[in-house]
């Protein structure tokens, strides 16, 4: 008769005298389920990551033209505001120059002329 190897059972695992591990059927099933869950979890995380990257890429592709349009609008608005400021500054400089050359009464004469025009034409 064959002599059976002696085994020591600890929890789910049986250890032979030679040190090799022998697993019970329930333990093997549990390990397989755990491995499958880990694989499924990793696949799910990978799928979610891929979807996230896809959505992020689509969002970026959609938002890029909007960003460029907003930047262009802001730039043109800023340029228009600067042009208005420069024009106003230039107009003030011309008026100050005229005041210096024509004397200090120029503004008074200008306002009197405006009053005369208003009184004459807009009665």
Order of alpha helices (4+ residues) and beta strands (2+ residues): beta-beta-beta-alpha-alpha
